[in-house]
């Protein structure tokens, strides 16, 4: 939420110009309506469509089909010496035929003992690559993979024993090109409220998968067919660029709810802001020049889903700023505008107070304000400085 208070002269001109009042009121209500729709109305719409269709989830396994194809699991790693051995051991302990599982660790110029510890833990292949970023490390892992299905995981993730079976099961449907699983965030002592948002996101992805295809994935647990894998710009992560590009190429991108992974969340809201700001500096290039805005290859339903869940969500800080500015300008033209200003300022004040008085409602307000602001901050970072391909592990998540 950003404050854009009009000058006193502008306010006087508005009060004496009915056409200006009407125009500002329309803008205010459009912004409020779009915010309400992207945050809540979209989920209700998906639930309604899913109920009306009354059919099994898209990409459900074919009855009687084999659900244990050969799989190469690729872990891109940079400076992960503290967790990489546990990551490899977790993959080796999965309830999956060991002769059908290949573990590849792609070290992105790691300056520590990541490669050595991955080998000692039992990785089939450890690639020691020059620093080029996570995407190029994953590309190299796919080139080295011998399996038809390539799965991906973060170095700090832990998969449930049956996660891989559930992750590859949808590939029995030949239309499926991409599958993402569910991430459960472990909450250490801290102020971050990400778990609330993430549970809602997982529910949305389940609905999207039932209705058409997901609009976003996650880095902790996902897989593609080797022939559907896409080589993308190194600053454009797979989480967002893969699903819509799969759909454009005729594949389904689905969600496997029972393929579960866990990760530690960033302990603080401020740390979450920094993480999301970095993520958004990778996201905006996908939105602006990575093909997301182009309707080519979308059917009308999926275009609606992209616009609802992605475009409007990323536009929310700007919608908030305009809603606040117009509601201030419209004070005196109805109690609703004064109430709107009071509510928005109350949320901002609550977010500030949460820094010294960490009560749950105040922390939720702080989380919402900072994560919304991170969308705009990430755009600024990309436009002002560009986005590097490399990454650093988020503080507190290892």
C-alpha positions in Angstrom: 0.0 0.0 0.0 1.5 3.3 -1.0 0.2 6.8 0.0 -0.5 9.2 -2.9 -2.3 12.1 -1.2 -3.6 14.8 -3.7 -2.8 18.4 -3.0 -5.4 20.8 -1.4 -5.9 22.5 -4.8 -6.6 19.2 -6.5 -9.1 18.3 -3.7 -11.0 21.6 -4.2 -11.2 21.2 -7.9 -12.6 17.6 -7.4 -15.2 18.7 -5.0 -16.6 21.3 -7.5 -16.4 19.0 -10.5 -19.1 16.3 -10.6 -17.6 14.6 -13.6 -14.2 14.3 -11.8 -15.9 12.9 -8.7 -17.7 10.3 -10.8 -14.5 9.4 -12.6 -12.6 9.0 -9.3 -15.4 7.0 -7.8 -15.3 4.6 -10.8 -11.6 4.2 -10.5 -11.8 3.6 -6.8 -14.5 0.9 -7.1 -12.7 -0.8 -10.0 -9.5 -1.0 -7.9 -11.3 -2.3 -4.9 -13.3 -4.8 -7.0 -10.2 -6.1 -8.7 -8.4 -6.5 -5.4 -11.3 -8.4 -3.9 -11.6 -10.6 -7.0 -7.9 -11.6 -7.2 -7.6 -12.3 -3.5 -11.0 -14.0 -2.9 -13.4 -14.0 -5.8 -11.1 -15.9 -8.1 -11.0 -18.9 -5.6 -14.8 -18.8 -5.4 -15.1 -18.8 -9.2 -12.7 -21.8 -9.5 -14.6 -23.7 -6.9 -17.9 -23.0 -8.8 -16.4 -24.1 -12.2 -14.9 -27.3 -10.6 -18.3 -28.1 -9.0 -20.2 -27.6 -12.2 -17.7 -29.8 -14.2 -18.1 -32.7 -11.8 -15.2 -34.7 -13.2 -11.9 -36.2 -11.8 -8.9 -34.0 -11.5 -7.1 -33.4 -14.8 -4.1 -35.5 -15.2 -5.2 -38.3 -12.8 -3.3 -41.5 -13.2 -4.7 -44.0 -15.8 -6.2 -47.1 -14.2 -3.8 -50.0 -14.2 -0.9 -47.9 -15.6 2.6 -48.3 -14.3 3.4 -45.6 -11.8 7.2 -46.2 -11.3 8.9 -45.0 -14.4 12.7 -44.3 -14.4 13.3 -40.9 -12.9 16.3 -38.5 -12.7 16.0 -36.2 -9.7 18.1 -33.0 -10.1 19.2 -30.9 -7.2 20.8 -27.5 -8.2 23.0 -26.4 -5.3 25.1 -23.4 -4.5 26.9 -23.2 -1.1 24.8 -26.1 0.3 27.4 -28.1 2.2 25.4 -28.0 5.4 22.3 -29.7 3.9 23.3 -31.5 0.7 24.2 -34.8 2.3 20.8 -34.9 4.1 19.0 -34.1 0.8 20.7 -36.9 -1.1 20.1 -39.3 1.8 16.4 -38.4 1.8 16.1 -39.1 -1.9 17.9 -42.5 -1.5 15.4 -43.4 1.3 12.3 -42.8 -0.8 9.8 -45.6 -1.3 10.7 -45.9 -5.0 12.6 -48.7 -6.8 16.2 -47.8 -6.4 17.2 -49.1 -9.8 14.7 -46.6 -11.3 16.0 -43.6 -9.4 19.0 -41.5 -10.5 20.2 -38.7 -8.3 22.0 -35.8 -9.9 23.5 -32.8 -7.9 24.4 -29.9 -10.2 26.8 -27.6 -8.3 26.6 -24.1 -9.5 30.1 -23.0 -8.8 29.8 -23.8 -5.1 32.6 -22.3 -3.2 32.4 -24.9 -0.4 32.4 -28.7 0.1 28.9 -29.2 -1.5 30.2 -31.4 -4.3 32.4 -33.6 -2.1 29.6 -34.1 0.4 27.1 -34.9 -2.3 29.4 -37.7 -3.7 30.0 -39.1 -0.2 26.2 -39.2 0.4 25.6 -41.4 -2.7 24.6 -39.1 -5.5 24.9 -40.9 -8.9 26.3 -37.8 -10.6 27.8 -34.6 -9.2 28.3 -31.9 -11.8 30.8 -29.2 -10.9 29.8 -26.3 -13.1 31.0 -22.7 -13.4 28.7 -20.2 -11.7 25.8 -19.6 -14.1 22.7 -19.5 -11.9 20.2 -22.1 -10.8 18.5 -22.4 -14.2 21.7 -23.2 -16.1 22.6 -25.8 -13.4 19.3 -27.4 -13.9 19.7 -27.4 -17.7 23.1 -29.2 -17.2 21.4 -31.7 -15.0 18.7 -32.5 -17.6 21.4 -33.0 -20.2 23.1 -35.5 -18.0 19.9 -37.3 -17.0 19.2 -40.7 -18.5 15.5 -41.0 -17.5 12.4 -39.9 -19.4 11.0 -38.1 -16.3 13.2 -35.4 -14.7 12.2 -34.2 -11.3 13.6 -31.2 -9.4 14.1 -30.3 -5.8 15.7 -27.5 -3.7 18.7 -28.5 -1.6 16.9 -27.8 1.7 13.7 -29.7 0.9 12.7 -33.0 2.5 10.3 -35.3 0.6 7.8 -37.6 2.1 8.7 -41.3 1.5 5.9 -41.7 -1.1 6.3 -38.2 -2.6 8.0 -39.4 -5.8 5.4 -42.0 -6.6 2.7 -39.5 -6.3 4.7 -36.9 -8.3 5.2 -39.1 -11.3 1.7 -40.8 -11.3 0.0 -38.1 -13.4 2.5 -38.7 -16.2 0.4 -41.9 -17.1 -1.8 -39.3 -18.8 0.1 -38.6 -22.1 -1.2 -35.0 -22.1 0.7 -34.1 -18.9 4.0 -32.3 -19.3 4.5 -30.8 -15.9 3.6 -31.8 -12.3 4.2 -29.9 -9.1 3.7 -31.2 -5.6 2.7 -29.7 -2.3 5.1 -27.8 -0.1 4.5 -27.7 3.7 6.4 -24.9 5.4 8.0 -25.6 8.7 7.5 -22.7 11.1 10.4 -22.1 13.5 10.1 -19.5 16.2 9.7 -16.2 14.4 7.2 -13.7 13.1 6.7 -14.9 9.5 3.0 -15.5 8.6 3.8 -17.2 5.2 2.1 -20.4 6.2 -1.3 -18.8 6.1 -0.8 -17.5 2.6 0.9 -20.7 1.4 -2.0 -23.0 2.5 -4.4 -20.8 0.5 -2.0 -20.9 -2.5 -2.0 -24.7 -2.4 -5.8 -24.8 -2.3 -5.9 -22.5 -5.4 -3.5 -24.8 -7.3 -5.6 -27.8 -6.5 -8.6 -26.0 -8.0 -6.7 -24.8 -11.0 -5.5 -28.3 -11.7 -9.0 -29.6 -11.6 -10.4 -26.9 -13.8 -7.6 -26.6 -16.4 -3.9 -26.3 -15.5 -1.9 -24.6 -12.7 -0.6 -21.1 -13.3 2.4 -21.5 -11.0 4.5 -24.1 -9.4 7.2 -24.3 -6.7 10.9 -25.2 -6.5 10.7 -27.8 -3.8 9.1 -30.6 -5.7 8.1 -30.7 -9.4 8.8 -32.8 -12.5 8.6 -32.7 -16.3 9.0 -35.1 -19.1 12.4 -34.8 -20.6 10.9 -34.0 -24.0 8.7 -31.3 -22.5 11.5 -29.6 -20.5 12.0 -26.0 -21.6 15.3 -24.1 -21.7 14.4 -20.6 -20.5 16.3 -17.3 -19.8 18.6 -17.9 -16.8 16.9 -15.1 -14.8 13.4 -16.6 -15.4 12.7 -19.4 -12.8 10.8 -22.6 -13.6 8.1 -22.0 -11.0 6.3 -19.4 -13.1 7.7 -19.8 -16.6 7.1 -23.5 -17.0 3.3 -23.9 -16.4 2.0 -21.3 -18.8 4.6 -22.2 -21.4 3.6 -25.9 -21.1 0.0 -24.9 -21.8 1.0 -22.8 -24.8 2.7 -25.9 -26.2 -0.2 -28.2 -25.8 0.7 -29.9 -22.5 -1.2 -30.0 -19.2 0.5 -28.6 -16.1 -1.1 -30.3 -13.0 -0.8 -30.4 -9.2 -0.2 -33.6 -7.3 -1.5 -32.9 -3.8 -0.2 -36.1 -2.3 3.4 -35.5 -3.5 4.5 -33.6 -0.3 7.8 -31.9 0.5 8.7 -29.8 3.5 11.0 -26.8 3.8 11.9 -24.3 6.5 10.3 -20.9 6.0 12.2 -17.7 6.5 11.9 -16.9 10.2 10.9 -13.2 10.0 8.5 -11.1 8.0 11.3 -8.8 7.0 13.3 -11.8 5.7 10.2 -12.9 3.8 10.0 -9.5 2.2 13.6 -9.7 1.1 13.0 -13.2 -0.3 9.9 -12.2 -2.2 11.5 -9.1 -3.5 14.3 -11.2 -5.0 11.8 -13.6 -6.4 9.8 -10.8 -8.0 12.9 -9.4 -9.7 12.9 -12.8 -11.5 9.1 -12.8 -12.0 8.6 -9.4 -13.7 10.8 -10.3 -16.7 8.6 -13.4 -17.2 5.5 -11.3 -17.1 6.7 -8.4 -19.2 8.9 -10.1 -21.9 8.7 -13.8 -21.1 5.5 -14.5 -23.0 3.0 -14.5 -20.1 1.1 -11.4 -21.4 0.8 -12.8 -24.9 -2.6 -14.5 -25.4 -1.1 -16.7 -28.1 -1.6 -20.4 -27.1 -4.1 -19.7 -24.3 -7.6 -20.9 -24.5 -10.2 -18.4 -23.0 -10.4 -20.3 -19.6 -6.6 -20.4 -19.0 -6.2 -16.8 -20.1 -8.8 -15.9 -17.5 -6.8 -17.9 -14.9 -3.5 -16.2 -15.8 -5.1 -12.8 -15.6 -6.9 -13.5 -12.3 -4.1 -15.3 -10.4 -1.0 -13.8 -11.8 -1.5 -10.4 -13.6 -3.9 -9.0 -11.1 -2.0 -10.4 -8.1 1.2 -8.8 -9.3 -0.6 -5.5 -9.9 -2.0 -5.4 -6.4 0.4 -2.8 -4.9 -0.5 -0.4 -7.7 -4.2 -1.0 -7.3 -3.8 -0.4 -3.5 -2.0 2.9 -4.2 -4.7 4.1 -6.6 -7.5 3.0 -4.2 -5.9 5.0 -1.4 -5.3 8.1 -3.5 -8.8 8.2 -4.9 -10.4 7.5 -1.6 -8.5 10.4 0.0 -9.6 12.6 -2.9 -13.3 11.6 -2.4 -13.5 12.3 1.3 -16.6 14.4 1.7 -18.5 12.6 -1.0 -19.8 9.8 1.1 -19.0 8.0 4.3 -17.7 5.0 2.5 -14.7 6.9 1.2 -13.8 8.2 4.7 -14.2 4.6 6.0 -12.0 3.3 3.2 -9.2 5.8 4.1 -9.5 4.9 7.8 -9.3 1.1 7.0 -6.3 1.5 4.8 -4.4 3.7 7.2 -5.3 1.4 10.1 -3.7 -1.5 8.2 -0.6 0.5 7.6 -0.4 1.6 11.2 -1.0 -2.0 12.4 1.9 -3.1 10.1 4.2 -0.5 11.7 3.1 -1.3 15.3 3.7 -5.0 14.7 7.4 -4.3 14.6 7.3 -3.5 18.4 4.1 -5.3 19.4 4.1 -8.7 17.7 0.5 -9.7 18.2 -1.0 -12.1 15.6 -3.5 -9.6 13.9 -0.8 -7.0 13.7 1.7 -9.5 12.3 -0.8 -10.5 9.6 -1.2 -6.9 8.7 2.6 -6.4 8.5 3.0 -9.6 6.4 0.3 -8.4 4.0 1.8 -4.9 3.6 5.4 -6.0 3.2 4.7 -8.9 0.8 2.4 -6.6 -1.3 5.2 -4.0 -1.3 7.7 -6.7 -2.4 5.9 -7.0 -5.7 6.6 -3.4 -6.5 10.1 -3.5 -5.0 11.0 -6.4 -7.2 9.9 -4.5 -10.3 12.0 -1.6 -9.3 15.0 -3.8 -8.8 14.7 -5.4 -12.2 14.2 -2.0 -14.0 16.9 -0.2 -12.0 19.6 -2.8 -11.7 18.6 -5.8 -13.7 18.4 -9.3 -12.3 21.4 -11.6 -11.8 21.1 -15.3 -12.7 22.8 -16.4 -9.5 21.2 -16.7 -6.1 22.1 -17.1 -2.4 20.2 -19.4 0.0 17.6 -17.5 2.0 18.6 -16.7 5.5 17.3 -19.1 8.1 16.0 -21.7 5.7 18.9 -24.2 6.1 
